Amino acid sequence: MLRWILVSVFQKSSSIFTRIQNHCLKKILSFFLFVLLVQGKGHAQLRYSIATHFSLLRNFSPDQQFWAFGQCVEGNFHFTKKTTAYAWINYHSDGRFTNDFTATAKSPLTTPSQVSYTVEGTWGLRHVSLGIKHYFKGEFNAEEGYNLYGLAGLGLSFAKAKNRLVSPLDASMYHLAPMPALGEDEFKRLTLDVGLGMELPVASGYFVYSDVRTSLPISDYPSPMLHHTRHVPMPVMLVVGLRLLIGYEDE
């Protein structure tokens, strides 16, 4: 009976959390589209850029550190010479990590009463983000010198998680730790995305850029796939990419 109640509560909580996430994303998208429409009224031609970059990611979540490579596609919408709205989607290669846990015997007659076992975790991170980029030095269409910019926005991080048992263990005789669960599942987090970077013009309308960015979790919901529940995820990304200016018209 208790188990049924816990399962029901978990399912209801999961459904509520999903609705909250969807509601927040709708608000973000609505605000972003509203700003674009307002800006569009003041300009005969929308100024925008497309960009792509590669990234090296290091995740610093406790007991879940790993390296991964990523690729991103980004759109930039230039409201003014200093202020740009961005939208990006990126994905990363699988990151792997291992941790040791303790299993307890199901029967008091079993020897030993506790055994250690190792679980390998795998995360495949994907991320979408909407926000603002501000040029502290230079402008989005500068043809000389270099640009310095900062960015901030809200995003949603998805992770396809897998856990597999590495060391041999007789599950018929021992209870595994309640976390992490073995198998495959997905978890999500709302994130605050921030970064600092530099950009150089290399040809008319072409810019090479590099920045350091991170995505800080601002929602927290338990997942049985996690090896540790705090600061998930906590990536730092080193980015190198190319931006192409598509639409431009002098004011």
Buried (B, 14 or more C-beta within 10 A) or exposed (E): EEEEEEEEEEEEEEEEBEEEBEEBBEEBEEEBEEBBEEBEEEEEEBBBBEBBBBBBBBBEBEBBEBEBEBBBBBBBBBBEBBBBBBBBBBBBBEBBBEBEBEBEBEEEEBEEEEBEBBBBBBBBBBBBBBBBBEBEEBBBBBEEEBBBBBBBBBBBBBBBBBBEBEEEBEEEEBEBBEBBBEEEBEBBBBBBBBBEBBBBBEEEBEBBBEBEBBBBBEBEBBBBBBBEBEBBBBBBBEBEBBBBBEEBEEE
